């Protein structure tokens, strides 16, 4: 017997997935080959599109199927701009930035082209806060800076009561504090973000 070969009785001769005499394992489809594992079952919505139906915690992290989770943000068409900002602010105030991001993301996807960067930037700010609350300082600073850059060029007159330059400056300052002192070094309330005002 050559090195690496096993006698048929030691290798479980005749069982699927075992080596043939000569050392080569049978290939998929050949006699004696192990069956490939069945693909994992995917959650799907009523139209058949893949959707994650697992419950989520308050910061959007998936929980095990059957666990009690936070109620999801409604999967509905985008709200009108003022209503979207009000709903997102309520979610931010409740410590649910992941859900605020979902509201803002719906507005971003439905916005006219001239407003998309504003809404995308606001959604990125909410994602940055989500990362911060999850303890991911690098992700928080990155998304806060990215969101600030997207919104900074908008005029307050066309931003539904958002002061883009002021909000961008405040968020960039928060990102800088996270980068220099980490999340543990933040003062209480540092993650409380006001979208308007």
Secondary structure, DSSP 8 states (H G I E B T S, - for coil): --TT---HHHHTTTSTT-B-TTS-B--TTSTT-----------B-TTS-B---S-B-TTS-B--TT---B------S---HHHHHHHHHHHHHTT-HHHHHHHHHHHHHHS-GGGHHHHHHHHHHHHHHHHHHHT-HHHHHHHHHHHHHHHTTS-GGGTTT--HHHHHHHHHHHHHHHHHHTTTTS-TTTT---S--
